Amino acid sequence: MEKLKKKQKKYFKNAIIMSIICVISFIIFAILQYILNNNIFTALAIAVIFIGAIAMTIYEFLAITIDARIMWIEYSDRHSLKSGVLFLVLLIVIPLPILYIMSISLNEEWKSIINSIITGLITLLPALVSLLGIHYSNTMQQINKSEELRNINKPYPSIECKHKLVTTANPITAISIDMTISNLANNILVPLYLKHENIKYELPYKPITFVKPAEYKSLFIDTEHAFSELILDFSIVYKDALENLYESKLKIDLKNRDTVTLNLEEAEQIFEN
């Protein structure tokens, strides 16, 4: 958020500075055109300033367009109302004084065209502000609804777990787990796999509801290395009815062979490709 604010200040500051330079250039051009005597030096000065002013104006409008596009992208991606407002300021408000000063320095035909553009932009601005407000309001409503729906469907697994060492190999690298998974929330929970370090152990497909737990018997878990720790870190990955993935941590104490109940209420939503 801090980086976003710095970017907004930078874009806005650059646009203001360039706008001031353009306005000053056209003011000087107008003064030279209408006040100074028509001699060769004045004509050359007017031509140079006019070309420079036009070049800076074109550059300013290009810069404004690029900055406005960046503001719109940040508004669309991050739903920042401030970026949306700056988008309108950069695209419409800042060019107005430049166009107005430019019209003073030109003949009546061009002045009429530019004044029509200015009038059109001023007329368009309230409609764009209204559209921005409506779009932002609808977007936030959709986000809130999605978040509410996700919270409603977020499962809370509880595990009863019992294990024993598999002693058929030396060194011992595997354990057998009996596991019963319940869902403390009134929704659907589908366990996908257990994970230990970088190894995944796929679980049979068994949807779990508040009234329907699932039992997994004699799950063979081979860690592929000798047990150097008495407590093994596992995580269970599961999904909800909306296909959102969650990961909850659990620990298996190799010293404790009794049935242990683990309530995995603190879940972290994850994203996998």
Buried (B, 14 or more C-beta within 10 A) or exposed (E): EEEEEEBBEEBBEBBEEBBEBBBEBBBBBBEBBEEEEEEEEBBEBBEEBBEBBBEBBEEBBEBBEEBBEBBBEBBBEEBBBBBBBBBBBBBBBBBBBBBBBBBBBBEEEEBEEBEEEBEEBEEEBEEBBEEBEEEBEEBEEEEEEEEEBEEEBBBBBBBBBBBEEBEEEEEBBBBBBBBBBBBBBEBBBBBBEBBBEEEEBEBEEBEBBBEEBBEBEEBEBEBEEEBEEEEBEBBBBBBBBEEBBBBBBBEBEBEEEEEBEBEBEEBEEEEEE
